[in-house]
Amino acid sequence: MTITAHGEQAAEALPHWETVPEDLPAAIREIKAALRTRIEASGRSVEEVFAAVERRVAACVAEIKAEKERGESVWPVIDYADIENGTVTPHRMAKLKKRGCLVVRGHFPREQAMAWDADIVDYVERNKFFENYAGPGDDFFGSVGSKPEIYPIYWSQAQMEVRQSRRMARVQSFLNSFWKHESDGVQWFDPERDALYPDRIRRRPPGSDSGGLGTHCDPGTLDLWMTEAYQKAFRHLFDGAVEQYDPWDAAHRTAGPTYPGSTMCSAFRTFQGWTALSEMGHDQGVLHTVPIPEAMAYLMLRPLLPDVPEDDMCGVTVNQVFPANEKWHPLLMEAVTGIPDVQPGDSVWWHCDMIHSVAPVKKQKGWGNVMYIPAAPWCPRNEEYAAHVREAFVTGSSPSDFPEEHYERSWAGRFTLDQLNDAGRRGLGLD
């Protein structure tokens, strides 16, 4: 420890790697030792700090289980009209912040959502997608087993209309407002302006068998422990002041590198999300989350306990998703909770750190169709990625976060530059 000019203790800088270290096991051992030393310098042991986090999370788990037993909806549900009119009740606002997830009812009119779904079908069929589909572009989404379930399509009229719509912008700004976006004289992001982050679509037909997706997180992998920006973002965990950790504080998250991964995201997202294009029953292979934003503290500190091998971060590595499982995180798995039934035009949102999964399904009833559209507010990290997005948009290419499949480069009916409205241009960094 060093002493600042004001007599306050300041922690020694942690070792950090802004790119993937060449000797990964050695780097893991080094960072774990350094983090333990940093925590213990606070006067608390790693075990004491983790126990404090575990108590906080356990209380949330117990609350969620009690709500389920009473037959209550764990997921907050808010009508779009209340967001538009500014009439969301304090109770619903508090529940959203506590659970870190949300279903927006009627985000878009049902008829509009179904028309977008039909437009996508027309777009892919007219351009002979199925005749040219080469199979899943990445192993992770390929594991779901349907052919295809995730369509590597980004630039359809329907997707772009939703991304640049006023109704989408209004909900994104509402969600961004739950985050602390200014501190220490720094504005970490602009809550009123979203980057236009392109993602894929899912279309799962009736009668499908799908293997689902296991519980995981998307914000990063080893970079969460090993890069300087994230070490600052999670400073309260590593300084032993876990009671001060706020999963809604954006400080330092909007800068710095991201290690490559099979579902990496170069942008900063406050919430991940999708918009429903079909009816989906809660028992038909739908999204589940661990609706506890504070659970990230548990995930970050768990590898430092003595029962984890020194060169292991509870299975977290690079070029794979961040796993959450019964072996290392049994308490968290007790809180896994699915979404309620949704209708075409509803949207579903979850905090960017949140553990989530997609349940398997046998002989699915009805379609299971969604557009993936997150809340990704304008910030240095997202402005940098917007340059890559612009190039992909103009050429019809797959965005750089995704496999290089490029199906749409020669497709007819692709959304074009002259169709962008003001929100679309701002979202691409053109204004």
C-alpha positions in Angstrom: 0.0 0.0 0.0 1.1 3.6 -0.6 -0.1 6.8 1.2 -1.6 9.6 -0.8 -1.0 13.3 -0.2 -4.2 13.4 1.9 -3.1 10.6 4.1 -5.5 8.1 2.7 -4.3 4.6 1.8 -4.2 3.8 -1.9 -3.9 0.3 -3.2 -0.9 -0.8 -5.3 -1.8 -1.2 -9.0 -2.8 -4.6 -10.0 -1.0 -6.4 -12.9 -3.1 -6.1 -16.0 -3.1 -7.4 -19.6 -4.8 -5.3 -22.2 -4.6 -8.3 -24.7 -4.9 -12.0 -23.9 -1.7 -13.0 -22.1 0.5 -15.5 -23.9 0.9 -17.8 -20.9 -2.7 -17.8 -19.6 -2.3 -20.2 -16.7 0.6 -18.2 -15.3 -1.3 -14.9 -15.7 -4.3 -16.4 -13.9 -2.1 -17.5 -11.0 -0.5 -14.0 -10.9 -3.8 -12.1 -10.9 -5.4 -14.3 -8.3 -2.4 -13.8 -5.9 -2.5 -10.1 -6.5 -6.2 -9.8 -5.9 -6.0 -11.7 -2.7 -3.2 -9.5 -1.5 -5.2 -6.4 -2.5 -8.3 -7.6 -0.6 -6.4 -8.6 2.5 -4.7 -5.2 2.6 -8.2 -3.9 3.5 -8.0 -5.8 6.8 -10.5 -8.4 5.6 -9.8 -11.9 4.4 -11.1 -13.1 1.0 -13.4 -15.5 2.8 -14.9 -12.7 4.8 -15.5 -10.5 1.8 -17.0 -13.4 -0.2 -19.2 -14.3 2.8 -20.6 -10.7 2.9 -21.5 -11.0 -0.8 -23.0 -14.4 -0.3 -25.3 -13.1 2.4 -26.5 -10.3 0.2 -27.1 -12.7 -2.7 -28.7 -15.3 -0.5 -31.3 -12.8 0.8 -32.2 -12.1 -2.8 -32.5 -15.8 -3.6 -34.8 -16.4 -0.7 -37.0 -13.5 -1.7 -37.3 -14.8 -5.3 -38.1 -18.3 -4.1 -40.8 -16.9 -1.8 -42.3 -15.0 -4.6 -42.5 -18.1 -6.8 -44.1 -20.1 -3.9 -46.8 -17.3 -3.6 -47.4 -17.6 -7.4 -46.2 -14.0 -8.0 -44.3 -12.9 -11.1 -40.6 -12.5 -10.3 -40.1 -10.6 -13.6 -41.3 -6.9 -13.5 -43.8 -6.2 -16.2 -44.5 -2.6 -17.3 -46.8 -1.3 -20.0 -45.2 0.7 -22.8 -47.9 3.4 -22.4 -46.7 4.0 -18.8 -43.1 4.5 -20.0 -44.3 6.8 -22.8 -46.4 8.9 -20.4 -44.0 8.9 -17.5 -46.5 7.1 -15.3 -44.5 4.0 -14.2 -45.2 3.6 -10.4 -42.3 3.9 -7.9 -43.1 0.3 -6.9 -42.5 -1.0 -10.4 -39.4 1.2 -10.8 -38.0 -0.3 -7.5 -38.7 -3.8 -8.6 -37.0 -3.3 -12.0 -33.9 -2.1 -10.2 -34.0 -4.9 -7.7 -34.5 -7.6 -10.3 -32.5 -6.1 -13.2 -34.9 -7.4 -15.8 -38.2 -6.3 -17.5 -40.9 -7.2 -19.9 -42.4 -4.2 -21.7 -46.0 -5.0 -22.7 -47.1 -3.5 -25.9 -43.8 -2.0 -26.8 -45.0 -2.2 -30.4 -48.5 -2.9 -31.7 -49.1 -6.6 -32.2 -50.1 -6.2 -35.8 -46.8 -4.3 -36.5 -44.7 -7.0 -34.9 -46.4 -9.8 -36.9 -45.9 -7.8 -40.1 -42.2 -7.4 -39.4 -42.0 -11.2 -38.8 -43.6 -11.8 -42.2 -41.3 -9.2 -43.9 -38.3 -11.1 -42.5 -39.6 -14.4 -44.0 -40.1 -12.7 -47.3 -36.6 -11.1 -47.2 -34.8 -14.4 -46.5 -36.8 -16.5 -48.9 -36.6 -13.9 -51.8 -32.8 -14.0 -51.4 -32.6 -17.8 -51.2 -31.1 -17.9 -47.7 -32.1 -21.5 -47.0 -30.6 -22.7 -50.2 -27.3 -21.0 -49.3 -27.2 -21.5 -45.5 -23.9 -23.1 -44.6 -24.7 -23.9 -41.0 -24.1 -22.2 -37.7 -21.2 -19.7 -37.8 -20.3 -20.2 -34.1 -20.3 -23.3 -31.9 -22.2 -21.6 -29.1 -25.4 -20.8 -31.0 -24.9 -23.9 -33.1 -25.5 -26.0 -30.0 -29.2 -25.2 -29.9 -29.7 -27.9 -32.6 -32.4 -26.5 -34.9 -31.5 -25.7 -38.5 -31.3 -22.8 -38.4 -32.6 -21.2 -35.2 -30.4 -18.2 -35.1 -30.4 -16.4 -38.5 -27.2 -14.4 -39.2 -29.3 -11.6 -40.7 -28.7 -8.0 -39.7 -29.9 -5.5 -42.3 -33.5 -6.3 -43.1 -36.1 -3.5 -43.3 -37.8 -4.9 -40.3 -34.7 -4.9 -38.0 -33.6 -1.5 -39.0 -37.1 0.0 -38.6 -37.3 -1.3 -35.0 -33.7 -0.2 -34.2 -34.3 3.4 -35.2 -37.9 3.8 -34.1 -38.9 6.4 -31.5 -40.6 3.7 -29.4 -37.4 1.7 -29.1 -35.4 4.9 -28.3 -37.9 5.8 -25.5 -37.5 2.4 -23.8 -33.8 2.4 -24.2 -33.5 5.8 -22.6 -35.8 4.7 -19.8 -33.6 1.7 -19.1 -30.4 3.7 -19.3 -31.7 6.0 -16.7 -31.4 3.3 -14.0 -27.6 3.4 -14.3 -25.3 5.9 -12.7 -23.8 7.4 -15.8 -21.8 10.3 -14.2 -19.2 10.3 -11.5 -15.9 12.1 -10.6 -16.7 14.7 -13.2 -16.9 12.1 -16.0 -20.0 11.4 -18.1 -19.5 7.7 -18.8 -22.3 7.6 -21.3 -25.2 9.6 -22.8 -28.5 8.0 -21.6 -30.5 9.8 -24.2 -28.6 8.5 -27.2 -28.2 4.9 -28.1 -25.7 3.3 -30.5 -27.3 1.3 -33.2 -26.0 -2.2 -32.2 -26.9 -4.8 -34.9 -27.6 -8.3 -33.8 -29.3 -11.4 -35.3 -32.8 -12.8 -35.3 -34.2 -16.1 -34.0 -37.0 -18.0 -35.7 -37.9 -21.4 -34.1 -40.7 -23.2 -35.9 -43.6 -25.1 -34.3 -42.7 -28.7 -33.4 -39.0 -27.9 -32.9 -36.8 -29.6 -30.5 -34.1 -27.3 -29.2 -31.3 -28.0 -26.8 -31.4 -24.5 -25.4 -28.4 -22.5 -24.1 -26.7 -23.1 -20.7 -26.5 -20.5 -17.9 -23.8 -18.0 -18.8 -22.9 -14.2 -18.8 -22.0 -12.1 -21.7 -20.1 -8.9 -20.5 -16.7 -10.4 -20.9 -14.4 -13.3 -19.9 -11.0 -13.0 -18.2 -10.8 -9.4 -19.2 -13.1 -8.7 -16.3 -10.3 -9.5 -13.9 -7.3 -8.8 -16.0 -7.8 -5.4 -17.8 -7.2 -2.1 -16.0 -10.6 -0.6 -16.9 -12.5 -3.5 -15.4 -10.3 -3.7 -12.4 -11.4 -0.1 -11.7 -15.0 -0.9 -12.5 -15.0 -3.7 -9.9 -12.7 -1.8 -7.5 -15.0 -2.1 -4.5 -14.8 -5.9 -4.7 -11.1 -6.0 -5.0 -10.6 -3.3 -2.3 -12.6 -5.3 0.2 -15.4 -2.7 0.3 -18.0 -5.0 -1.2 -20.9 -3.2 0.6 -20.2 -0.3 -1.7 -20.4 -2.3 -4.9 -23.1 -1.0 -7.2 -24.0 -3.1 -10.2 -25.7 0.0 -11.7 -22.5 2.1 -11.7 -21.1 2.5 -15.2 -17.8 4.0 -14.1 -14.9 2.7 -16.2 -17.1 0.2 -18.1 -17.3 2.3 -21.2 -13.6 2.2 -22.0 -10.9 -0.4 -22.4 -10.5 -3.6 -24.4 -12.5 -6.8 -24.5 -10.9 -10.2 -24.9 -12.2 -12.2 -27.9 -15.0 -14.7 -27.3 -17.5 -16.7 -29.2 -20.3 -14.3 -28.3 -18.1 -11.2 -27.6 -19.7 -7.8 -27.5 -17.4 -4.8 -28.4 -20.1 -2.4 -27.2 -21.2 -1.5 -23.7 -24.8 -2.5 -23.2 -26.8 -1.4 -20.2 -29.4 -4.0 -21.0 -29.5 -6.9 -23.4 -32.9 -7.3 -25.0 -35.1 -8.8 -27.7 -38.4 -7.9 -29.2 -41.0 -10.6 -29.7 -42.4 -11.3 -33.1 -44.6 -14.2 -32.1 -46.5 -15.5 -29.0 -44.3 -17.5 -26.7 -45.5 -19.4 -23.7 -43.4 -19.3 -20.5 -42.8 -23.1 -20.8 -41.8 -23.1 -24.5 -38.0 -22.9 -24.4 -37.8 -19.3 -23.4 -35.3 -17.0 -21.7 -34.4 -17.6 -18.0 -32.2 -15.3 -15.9 -30.8 -15.2 -12.4 -32.6 -11.9 -11.6 -30.0 -10.6 -9.2 -27.8 -7.8 -10.5 -25.5 -8.2 -7.5 -24.7 -11.8 -8.5 -21.8 -10.4 -10.5 -19.9 -9.8 -7.3 -20.4 -13.5 -6.4 -19.1 -14.6 -9.8 -16.0 -12.3 -9.6 -14.9 -13.3 -6.1 -15.7 -17.0 -6.2 -12.5 -18.0 -8.1 -10.4 -16.5 -5.3 -11.6 -19.1 -2.7 -9.1 -21.9 -1.8 -11.2 -24.7 -3.2 -10.6 -23.5 -6.8 -7.4 -24.6 -8.5 -4.8 -21.8 -8.8 -4.9 -21.7 -12.6 -8.7 -21.8 -12.9 -11.3 -19.0 -12.7 -14.2 -21.4 -12.2 -14.1 -22.3 -15.8 -13.9 -18.8 -17.2 -11.4 -18.6 -20.1 -11.1 -16.8 -23.5 -12.9 -17.6 -26.7 -15.8 -19.1 -24.8 -18.8 -17.6 -22.9 -18.6 -16.9 -19.1 -20.1 -20.0 -17.5 -22.3 -20.2 -14.4 -23.1 -23.6 -13.0 -24.0 -25.9 -10.1 -20.3 -26.8 -9.5 -19.1 -23.3 -8.6 -22.3 -21.3 -8.1 -25.1 -23.5 -6.7 -26.7 -20.7 -4.7 -27.2 -18.7 -7.8 -28.7 -21.6 -9.7 -31.5 -21.7 -7.1 -32.8 -18.4 -8.5 -33.0 -19.2 -12.2 -36.4 -17.8 -13.4 -38.1 -17.7 -16.7 -40.0 -14.9 -18.4 -43.8 -14.8 -18.3 -45.8 -15.4 -21.5 -45.2 -12.8 -24.1 -47.1 -11.5 -27.1 -45.9 -10.1 -30.5 -44.7 -6.6 -29.9 -43.6 -7.2 -26.3 -39.9 -6.7 -25.5 -37.8 -8.4 -22.9 -34.7 -6.9 -21.2 -32.0 -8.0 -18.7 -29.1 -6.2 -17.1 -25.8 -6.7 -19.1 -24.1 -8.6 -16.2 -27.0 -11.0 -15.7 -26.7 -14.8 -15.8 -29.1 -16.1 -18.4 -30.0 -19.1 -20.4 -32.6 -20.4 -22.8 -34.5 -23.5 -21.7 -34.6 -26.6 -23.9 -37.9 -27.5 -25.5 -39.5 -30.6 -27.2 -42.1 -30.2 -29.9 -42.5 -26.5 -29.4 -46.0 -25.1 -29.5 -46.2 -22.2 -31.9 -43.3 -20.1 -33.2 -40.5 -18.6 -31.1 -39.4 -15.5 -33.0 -37.4 -12.6 -31.7 -35.2 -9.7 -32.9 -32.2 -9.1 -30.6 -31.9 -5.4 -29.9 -30.1 -4.2 -26.7 -29.7 -0.8 -25.0 -26.2 0.4 -25.9 -25.9 4.1 -24.9 -23.4 6.4 -26.7 -20.0 6.3 -25.1 -16.4 6.1 -26.3 -16.5 2.3 -26.5 -19.7 2.3 -28.6 -18.6 5.2 -30.7 -15.5 3.2 -31.7 -17.5 0.2 -32.6 -20.0 2.3 -34.6 -17.3 2.8 -37.2 -17.2 -0.9 -37.8 -21.0 -1.1 -37.8 -21.2 1.7 -40.5 -18.9 -0.2 -42.8 -20.9 -3.5 -42.3 -24.2 -1.6 -42.9 -23.1 0.0 -46.1 -21.7 -3.3 -47.5 -24.3 -5.6 -46.1 -21.6 -7.5 -44.2 -21.9 -9.3 -40.9 -20.8 -6.9 -38.1 -17.3 -7.5 -36.7 -18.6 -9.0 -33.4 -20.2 -11.9 -35.3 -19.0 -14.7 -37.5 -17.9 -13.6 -41.0 -20.8 -15.0 -42.9 -21.8 -12.0 -45.0 -25.0 -13.4 -46.5 -26.6 -10.1 -47.2 -23.9 -8.4 -49.3 -25.7 -9.1 -52.6 -29.3 -9.3 -51.2 -32.2 -7.3 -52.7 -34.3 -5.3 -50.3 -31.6 -4.6 -47.8 -32.1 -1.4 -45.7 -30.1 1.4 -47.2 -28.4 4.6 -46.1 -31.0 6.9 -47.5 -33.7 5.2 -45.3 -32.0 6.2 -42.0 -33.9 8.7 -39.9 -32.3 11.1 -37.4 -32.1 8.4 -34.7 -30.6 5.9 -37.1 -27.9 8.4 -38.3 -27.0 9.3 -34.7 -26.9 5.7 -33.7 -24.3 5.0 -36.5 -22.3 8.1 -35.6 -23.2 9.9 -38.8 -24.5 13.1 -37.1 
